[in-house]
Amino acid sequence: MNNSTLPLTVKRSIEMLGLFLVGALVLMASDVIMPLILSFFLSLVLLPVCRFLVKYKVPRVLAIVLSILLLVIIVAFFAWLFFMQINKLIVDFPTIRDNLTQHVNNLSAWIDKKGHFSTQEQTKIINEQSNKLLNYAGGVLGGVATSATSVLLFFGLIPIYIFFLMYYKNLLLNFVFLWFKQCHHEKVQDVMHETEAIIKSYIGGLIIQITYMTLLMGIALTIFGIPHAILIAIIFAFLNLIPYIGALIGNLIGVLLTISSSQELGPVFTVLIVIAVVQFLDNNILMPRIVGSKVKINALASIVAVFVGGKLAGISGMFLSLPILAIFKIIFDRTEMFRQWGVLFGEEQPPASPLQTPAAEIAEETPRPAEGENR
């Protein structure tokens, strides 16, 4: 039966059922699906490097291996830099302990003065909460071995997936085209080209973003004499990859590291100001020039996607939620059956309320693919 002959309610029921099944599949097999999706995105970013090497007569298999090796070197450099800073933090642990003790004593004296809670009462409350925290931490530590194994498996699979995705690229493309009729191949080709351009722009932009945010924030905090400036910069740069939520957590960790490394509160405000300035430059000047994505996702859809991705697949789901949503929007904008979902995810607002606009005018004003594309 042709989709156009199905009743509208049946179409919408199929859509919601498909949405539910996709969510259930991701939830049950996230350990397999998320590395595969990330590997697909990274393989698109590495394709220009591979093509460049092949152009200069490097064997294709060797070109793929060298491209992956370049990615491994970049990741290894950031990992080395991060663990070097963690080592410095461990060396400063006695100072951190003394600073935290002083801050706790000052807070205790302030509470005693303002809230009339004696030191003994505060100690009792702290002990009760500490016991709860220790019990919770024990449960968390019980799963550390499993988590470590999952992380190693996650990152161990990625180079293997990337190699085979790049090696069997033509076979996979042929598989996709065979799903569609010949008359739709031009539209499928447009979707693939735009998807490749957006993923390259997004992932490549994030790599550049991590680099310059680490440099800008690290240099600025070092100039102001903030302890562990590079560590704060690295943590914030990577957490900032998680839309909306990451920046908030990065600010919190930066404040905690600063408080634990200093007996004064002034450096805390310095860290917050530097983070705010660097983030303003990133959001309004640097990233718009680096990431030239043609697909715009509205803030509501972005936030919902981040939380849903986190619920289904953890941190990797939060990180990959926006590029996945962008790909879906590209596909939805070019299909009549799912065009309303593309409108829902986009930024283009109707000029008038649909409650006051005839249905025919709404249909005419709904954004469609650019001219020259197959419909």
Number of C-alpha atoms within 10 A of each C-alpha: 5 5 10 10 8 11 9 12 9 11 16 14 11 12 14 12 12 12 12 11 12 11 16 13 13 17 16 12 12 18 17 13 15 19 21 19 18 18 23 20 23 22 27 21 21 21 17 13 17 23 15 12 18 16 12 9 9 15 12 16 14 13 21 24 15 17 22 21 13 13 14 12 11 11 12 12 10 14 12 11 13 17 12 13 17 14 10 12 18 10 11 15 13 10 15 20 13 15 18 17 14 15 18 12 13 12 12 17 16 13 15 15 11 9 9 11 15 14 14 9 12 14 13 12 11 12 12 11 12 12 11 12 12 11 12 12 11 12 11 11 12 11 10 12 10 11 13 11 10 13 13 11 14 17 12 12 15 20 20 13 19 25 19 14 19 22 14 10 13 11 11 13 12 10 11 13 15 11 10 12 8 10 9 13 16 13 17 17 13 16 18 17 11 17 22 18 16 23 23 22 17 21 19 18 19 19 15 16 21 20 15 16 22 23 16 16 24 20 15 20 22 14 10 13 12 20 19 20 23 23 22 27 26 24 20 25 25 19 21 23 18 22 19 14 15 19 21 15 16 21 19 14 15 22 20 14 19 25 20 21 22 20 17 12 12 11 20 17 12 18 22 14 12 17 24 14 11 17 18 12 13 17 11 10 11 17 16 12 12 16 19 13 16 12 18 13 20 15 13 12 15 19 17 12 21 24 18 16 23 18 13 20 23 17 16 19 24 23 22 23 23 21 18 17 19 23 18 16 22 21 21 20 22 21 16 11 15 17 19 15 14 23 20 15 21 20 15 13 13 13 9 9 10 11 7 7 12 10 11 8 10 15 10 9 12 14 17 18 14 10 7 6 12 15 13
